Amino acid sequence: MNKFPIRTATKAIIIKEGKILLNKYNNGKNIWYTFPGGGQDHNEDLKSNLKRECLEEMGADVEVLDVLFVREFIADNHNPSPSRTGYHQVNIIFECYLIDENFVKPSQPDPNQIGVEWVKIDELLNYNLYPLSIRKDIIEHYTGNNNKIYLGETD
């Protein structure tokens, strides 16, 4: 029996005027970015999960629209540390719309999170956006060159 159940998480892609809204992190050594979102709680539907996570991490009220991408991460395929052996996460990535652009103070920002930032879609390859492999998929999607939804198992 695996010590980790499969973890389901939702992520938000929020686009406005050619820019994407991302969570920004700094641990004193590196700066990186992620999509807002997080793990689904028991008895919580996916859209409610994402609305809650966006409010907790960004202080933003969002309308959750359609699924854009689904990706998996299986730690054993990427030289995991012993503490992560068996870890498997499925991310469902939704397109979202900001209901109100006046953010409130996030109630539960992630560790090392220093804020949010609007990043130009056509400059995503210049940013440490995790997972790194999705940057190209986003650019291709928003330029009309990619309509795949399932991205497979990625880093």
Phi, psi and omega in degrees: 000133181284141180284346178247125169287160175296129182262129175259131179225151176248149178226151182249133167250114182244116184245138173209125175051046177076012179237153179244139181269123184232152169284139180245138184231152175210121179257015182094342179243322185224154172246134178213170185227152172218167172284145171297146178141180181178191187293143180280134175274156177301138181066021178245126178286162187300317182292321177295321177302313184290321176300316180297313182297319179296322178291317181295315187274326186243345187071028185245136174267124183236155167260125181271123183260235186263161175290129175262316185216155169229130177221157178238152172230121177242108188304323183298341178274358187225043178049064184288159170286157180306328181287346182251003179303128179091356181288133182217123180235139174248121178257128172252117188253118185255149166282136181228161180233134176288121177285320181222126181276000174269094183289146171263171178295128179302137181278332182215067178297154179290158174303138180070002178286128182248359178152199176233159181211139172276126182238135178296131181302318183286359176247008184303326182296344179272358184246148174278074177265121181258137000287139183303323185295340184277346182303313181295320179299320179294313179302313181296321180298314184278353172257004176081015183258007183203125177236017178287148180254313181276116183268353179086196179268120185229171179291000000 
